[in-house]
Amino acid sequence: MTVTYTSRVSTSSVVSNFLGLLVRWRGSIYKLIWLDLIVFFGLYCILAIIYRLLINEEGKRFFEAVIYYCEVNGSLIPLSFVLGFFVRIVMKRWWEQYTTIPWPDGIAILISTSIHGSDDRARVMRRTILRYVCLCQVIVFTMIAPRVKRRFPTYNQLIEAGFLLENEKKIIEALDQAFPSYPKHWMPIVWAASIVMRARRENKIRDDYAVKTIIDELNQFRGYCGFLLYYDWVSVPLVYTQVVTVATYSFFLFSLLGQQWSPEEGAEDGFSIKRWFPILTVLQFFFYMGWLKVAETLINPFGEDDDDFELNWIIDRNLSVAYCIVDEMHQEHPELVKDQYWEEVFPNEMPYAVPKMRQNPPEASTAYMETQSQKRQRNGSGASE
């Protein structure tokens, strides 16, 4: 499930709130790159040992020539530009995928207010329509999310969870045999639309405008579910992903050699920190490789990473809320009573639990700006005095 830390940074303090987040492990950059960092540093140490202890003078001169070449030409790889642009695309795509996830609340409110009646016939219509809406979403989630697929591997698990009935399963399986190459997530929406039309014929829905509004909402819900499939089918172009991956690993392959310590380098500054520990090289690897791992994590938010969307929770929540709206809360509301400002019409001053929290209303930018006439009037009054 997505790691949230909003409450920790709701208000800034003298000591940065972000420092407290650095010690968290779940969803952290340390968890993503620790193995790559160990491998990189291990290879760096192996090359350093080979250069300093295991090769002769001629081999050292050749190695130093390689170090110089890699150090001078490693900057030719435009890693910052390529990696930054790629992460920007992935982040934008990640948020758009979340906002594409449809929620049945709007349809449930429409159904509850449009299909009238407290008898079993009207009640079963309302509940069945929302069950079909949730079923459409669950079928799509099983096609794009491994966690949901493991929860509902077959239609039998959907029957056990109450999303599907046995007779409906037979209809879907028959169409699966007739058209095996195409997804069937749209079928429950078709059934829901048919129930809406039946409710209109039986006068459970009293006007055609309500029918059109409900059908439009059903189609919009189906469209969002289809967009989720499109995001799954059409990824970020593979060539771009390959370019970024090759650029990153090539850059650090050059860094393994180009950032090695050599006696000439140490002679220039008298003492070289890099001789004992390549701190800047390690930090560079941490930042750039972390950037790549962020993109790798977010490129498919329907997987099983720490920051991926918790679709199973969304499934449970949607069915419960939908049934509550169309059944438990159908045409129910609290008793109508006069509010406490009935006699005043509107409140002149609102109460605060903490009086010190009361603040003056915001002022416009031109609140204290004087017009020419006001200036003349002020100057005239000053001269008369």
C-alpha positions in Angstrom: 0.0 0.0 0.0 1.2 3.5 -0.7 3.5 4.8 2.1 2.1 8.1 3.4 3.9 10.6 5.6 1.6 13.6 5.2 0.8 13.9 8.9 4.6 14.1 9.7 5.1 17.1 7.5 1.8 18.9 7.9 3.5 21.8 9.7 7.1 22.9 9.2 9.3 23.2 12.2 12.7 24.7 13.0 14.3 21.3 12.5 13.3 19.9 9.1 10.6 17.3 9.3 12.2 15.6 6.3 15.1 14.6 8.5 12.8 12.3 10.5 11.7 10.6 7.3 15.3 9.6 6.5 15.3 6.8 9.1 12.2 5.0 7.6 12.8 1.8 5.8 9.5 0.8 4.2 9.2 2.6 0.9 12.6 4.2 1.3 15.4 4.6 -1.3 17.7 2.5 0.9 15.5 -0.5 0.4 15.6 0.0 -3.3 19.3 0.5 -4.0 21.2 -1.2 -1.1 22.1 -4.3 -3.1 23.2 -2.3 -6.2 25.2 0.0 -3.9 27.0 -3.0 -2.3 27.8 -4.5 -5.7 29.0 -1.1 -7.1 31.2 -0.4 -4.0 32.5 -4.0 -4.1 33.5 -3.8 -7.7 35.2 -0.5 -7.0 37.3 -2.0 -4.1 38.2 -5.0 -6.3 39.5 -2.8 -9.0 41.4 -0.7 -6.5 43.1 -3.7 -5.0 44.0 -5.1 -8.4 45.5 -1.7 -9.4 47.4 -1.1 -6.2 48.6 -4.6 -5.3 48.3 -7.2 -8.1 49.6 -5.7 -11.3 53.1 -4.6 -12.4 54.3 -1.1 -13.3 53.4 -1.6 -17.0 49.9 -2.7 -16.1 49.6 0.2 -13.7 50.5 2.7 -16.5 47.9 1.1 -18.7 45.3 1.2 -15.9 46.1 4.9 -15.3 45.5 5.6 -19.0 42.1 4.0 -18.7 41.3 6.0 -15.6 42.2 9.2 -17.3 40.1 8.3 -20.4 37.1 7.4 -18.4 37.3 10.4 -16.1 37.6 12.8 -19.0 35.0 11.3 -21.3 32.5 10.0 -18.7 30.7 13.3 -18.8 29.7 12.8 -22.4 26.8 10.6 -21.2 23.9 13.0 -20.6 22.6 11.1 -17.7 21.0 14.0 -15.8 18.9 15.1 -18.8 17.9 11.6 -19.9 17.1 10.3 -16.4 15.3 13.5 -15.3 13.0 13.6 -18.3 12.3 9.9 -17.9 11.4 10.2 -14.2 9.1 13.2 -15.0 7.2 11.1 -17.6 6.9 8.2 -15.2 5.7 10.4 -12.3 3.1 12.0 -14.4 1.9 8.7 -15.7 1.8 7.3 -12.1 -0.5 10.0 -10.9 -2.7 9.9 -13.9 -3.2 6.1 -13.4 -4.4 6.8 -9.8 -6.9 9.5 -10.9 -8.2 7.1 -13.6 -9.4 4.5 -11.0 -13.2 4.9 -11.0 -15.3 5.1 -7.8 -18.9 3.9 -7.7 -20.1 6.6 -5.3 -21.6 8.9 -7.9 -23.5 6.1 -9.6 -24.7 4.8 -6.2 -26.2 8.3 -5.3 -27.9 8.5 -8.7 -29.3 5.0 -8.4 -30.5 5.7 -4.9 -32.3 8.9 -5.8 -33.7 7.7 -9.2 -35.0 4.2 -8.6 -37.9 4.7 -6.2 -39.6 2.2 -4.0 -38.9 0.3 -0.8 -40.2 -3.1 -2.0 -37.9 -6.0 -2.7 -38.1 -5.5 -6.5 -36.8 -1.9 -6.3 -34.2 -2.9 -3.7 -32.8 -5.8 -5.7 -32.6 -3.5 -8.8 -30.5 -1.0 -6.9 -28.2 -3.5 -5.3 -27.7 -5.5 -8.5 -26.8 -2.5 -10.5 -24.1 -1.5 -8.0 -22.9 -5.1 -7.8 -22.4 -5.1 -11.5 -20.5 -1.8 -11.4 -18.2 -3.2 -8.7 -17.8 -6.5 -10.7 -16.7 -4.6 -13.8 -13.9 -3.0 -11.7 -12.9 -6.2 -10.1 -12.5 -8.0 -13.4 -10.3 -5.2 -14.7 -8.2 -5.3 -11.5 -7.7 -9.0 -11.9 -6.3 -8.3 -15.4 -3.7 -5.7 -14.3 -2.8 -6.4 -10.6 -1.1 -9.6 -9.4 -2.4 -9.1 -5.8 -6.0 -9.0 -7.0 -5.4 -11.9 -9.4 -4.2 -14.1 -6.6 -7.2 -13.1 -4.5 -9.6 -13.9 -7.4 -7.9 -16.4 -9.6 -11.1 -17.8 -11.1 -14.8 -16.8 -11.3 -15.5 -19.2 -8.4 -13.7 -16.8 -6.0 -15.8 -13.9 -7.3 -18.9 -16.0 -6.5 -17.7 -16.6 -3.0 -17.1 -12.9 -2.5 -20.6 -12.0 -3.7 -19.6 -10.2 -6.8 -21.0 -12.8 -9.2 -23.8 -15.4 -9.3 -23.6 -18.9 -10.8 -26.0 -18.1 -13.7 -24.0 -15.0 -14.5 -20.8 -17.0 -14.4 -22.2 -19.4 -17.1 -23.1 -16.5 -19.4 -19.5 -15.0 -19.1 -17.9 -18.4 -19.6 -20.1 -19.0 -22.7 -18.9 -15.7 -24.2 -15.3 -16.5 -23.2 -15.6 -19.6 -25.4 -17.2 -17.7 -28.2 -14.8 -14.7 -28.1 -11.7 -15.8 -26.2 -9.4 -13.0 -27.4 -11.3 -10.1 -25.9 -11.8 -9.0 -22.3 -15.3 -9.2 -20.8 -15.2 -6.5 -18.2 -17.9 -4.5 -20.1 -20.5 -7.2 -19.7 -21.7 -6.3 -16.2 -22.1 -2.6 -17.3 -24.4 -3.8 -20.2 -26.4 -5.8 -17.6 -26.6 -2.8 -15.3 -27.9 -0.6 -18.2 -30.5 -3.2 -19.1 -31.8 -3.1 -15.5 -32.0 0.7 -15.6 -34.2 0.4 -18.7 -36.3 -2.2 -17.1 -36.7 0.0 -14.0 -37.9 2.8 -16.4 -40.5 0.5 -18.0 -41.7 -0.6 -14.6 -42.0 3.1 -13.6 -39.4 2.7 -10.8 -37.5 5.5 -12.6 -40.0 8.4 -13.3 -38.4 10.4 -16.1 -36.1 9.8 -19.1 -33.6 12.4 -18.0 -32.7 10.3 -15.0 -32.3 7.3 -17.2 -29.9 9.2 -19.5 -27.9 10.5 -16.6 -27.5 7.0 -15.1 -26.5 5.5 -18.5 -23.9 8.3 -19.0 -22.4 7.6 -15.6 -22.3 3.9 -16.3 -20.5 4.5 -19.6 -18.0 6.8 -17.9 -17.3 4.2 -15.3 -16.7 1.6 -18.1 -14.5 4.1 -19.9 -12.3 4.6 -16.9 -12.0 0.9 -16.5 -11.0 0.6 -20.1 -8.3 3.3 -19.6 -6.8 1.2 -16.8 -6.4 -1.6 -19.3 -4.9 0.8 -21.8 -2.3 1.9 -19.3 -1.5 -1.8 -18.8 -1.3 -2.6 -22.5 0.6 0.5 -23.6 3.7 1.1 -21.5 6.3 3.8 -21.7 8.1 3.0 -25.0 10.6 0.2 -24.5 13.3 2.0 -26.4 13.2 4.9 -23.9 13.4 2.6 -21.0 16.4 0.8 -22.6 18.1 4.1 -23.3 17.8 5.2 -19.7 18.9 1.9 -18.3 21.9 1.6 -20.6 22.9 5.3 -19.9 22.8 4.8 -16.2 24.7 1.6 -16.0 27.2 2.8 -18.6 27.8 5.9 -16.6 28.7 4.0 -13.5 30.8 1.5 -15.4 32.9 4.5 -16.5 32.8 5.8 -12.9 34.2 2.5 -11.6 37.3 3.2 -13.6 37.3 6.9 -13.9 36.9 7.6 -10.2 39.8 5.4 -9.1 42.7 7.0 -7.2 46.0 7.3 -8.9 49.4 8.5 -7.5 49.4 11.5 -9.9 46.2 12.7 -8.5 47.4 12.3 -5.0 50.6 14.2 -5.8 48.7 17.3 -7.0 46.8 17.9 -3.7 49.2 16.3 -1.3 46.4 14.2 0.2 43.5 12.5 -1.6 40.4 11.5 0.3 39.5 9.3 -2.6 42.5 7.2 -1.9 40.8 5.9 1.3 37.1 6.2 0.5 35.3 7.5 -2.7 32.6 9.4 -0.8 31.5 11.6 -3.7 31.4 8.7 -6.1 29.2 6.7 -3.7 26.9 9.7 -3.2 26.7 10.1 -7.0 25.7 6.5 -7.4 23.1 6.8 -4.6 21.4 9.8 -6.2 21.4 8.6 -9.9 20.7 5.0 -9.2 18.0 6.0 -6.7 16.4 8.1 -9.5 16.3 5.1 -11.8 14.9 2.9 -9.1 12.1 5.4 -8.4 11.1 5.2 -12.0 11.3 1.4 -11.9 9.0 1.3 -8.9 6.4 3.8 -10.2 6.2 2.7 -13.8 3.6 0.1 -12.8 1.7 1.2 -9.7 -0.5 -1.9 -9.8 2.2 -4.3 -8.8 3.5 -5.3 -5.3 6.0 -2.5 -4.4 5.6 -0.5 -1.2 4.2 2.5 -3.0 1.8 0.6 -5.3 -1.9 1.2 -5.0 -3.8 -1.1 -2.6 -6.5 -2.3 -5.0 -7.9 -5.0 -2.7 -8.8 -2.3 -0.2 -10.5 -0.3 -2.9 -12.5 -3.3 -3.9 -13.7 -3.9 -0.3 -14.5 -0.3 0.3 -16.4 0.2 -3.0 -18.8 -2.7 -2.5 -19.5 -1.8 1.1 -20.1 1.9 0.4 -22.2 1.2 -2.7 -24.5 -1.1 -0.9 -24.8 1.3 2.0 -25.8 4.2 -0.3 -28.4 2.3 -2.4 -29.9 0.3 0.4 -29.2 1.3 4.0 -29.4 5.1 3.2 -32.0 4.9 0.5 -34.3 7.9 0.9 -33.2 8.3 4.5 -31.9 11.4 6.1 -31.8 12.9 9.6 -34.9 14.8 10.9 -35.3 18.2 9.5 -34.9 20.8 12.2 -34.1 24.5 12.4 -30.4 25.2 12.6 -28.9 27.3 15.4 -28.7 30.4 13.1 -32.3 30.3 12.0 -33.2 33.5 13.7 -30.0 35.3 12.7 -30.3 34.0 9.1 -26.4 33.8 8.9 -23.7 33.7 11.6 -22.0 37.0 12.3 -19.1 35.2 14.1 -18.2 31.6 14.2 -17.0 29.9 17.4 -13.5 28.6 17.9 -12.5 25.9 20.4 -9.2 27.8 20.9 -9.8 31.6 20.8 -6.3 32.3 19.8 -6.9 30.6 16.5 -9.2 33.4 15.4 -7.5 35.5 12.7 -8.4 38.6 10.8 -9.9 38.1 7.3 -7.4 38.3 4.4 -7.0 41.6 2.8 -6.8 42.4 -0.9 -3.6 43.7 -2.4 -5.1 47.1 -3.1 -6.8 47.5 0.3 -4.5 50.4 1.3 -4.0 51.9 -2.1 -5.1 55.5 -2.4 -6.7 56.8 -5.5 -5.8 60.2 -7.0 -9.0 61.8 -5.6 -8.2 60.5 -2.1 -4.7 61.9 -2.4 -6.0 65.3 -3.5 -8.6 65.3 -0.7 -5.9 64.4 1.9 -3.5 67.0 0.6 -6.2 69.7 0.5 -7.3 69.0 4.0 -3.7 69.2 5.2 -3.2 72.5 3.4 -6.3 74.1 4.9 -5.1 73.2 8.4 
